[in-house]
Amino acid sequence: YFRYFNDLGGYPENEPVAYLSRVVVLPQYRLAGISRSLVAIREQHAMHKGVDNVLTDVCDFQINNFINYGYRNLGMLHSEKIKWEVKPEDYFLMYKSLKQPQ
């Protein structure tokens, strides 16, 4: 899985990477900042573990949220390279460096 991510480029190859799995908020609780808080908590946990790079895959409708959280869109994931449990036609790989600018 991560070897394929390396093929896409756009993040440091030889550094640890945290994978942020799904972020789901029930419809009645959306637009209250819960998703952003859940992502921030997991980023803090990654930093506490010494990991400065985060990858996640998101549906197309989540891209702008993750861009607002500081992630870069590395492009669409292609199903022929990864064994998927769901259809990935509209999944995109997002990356964020948690390193503090010097």
Secondary structure, 3 states (H helix, E strand, C coil): CHHHHHHHCCCCCCCCEEEECCCCCCHHHCCCCHHHHHHHHHHHHHHHCCCCEEEEEEEHHHHHHHHHCCCEEEEECCCCCCCCCCCCCCEEEEEEECCCCC
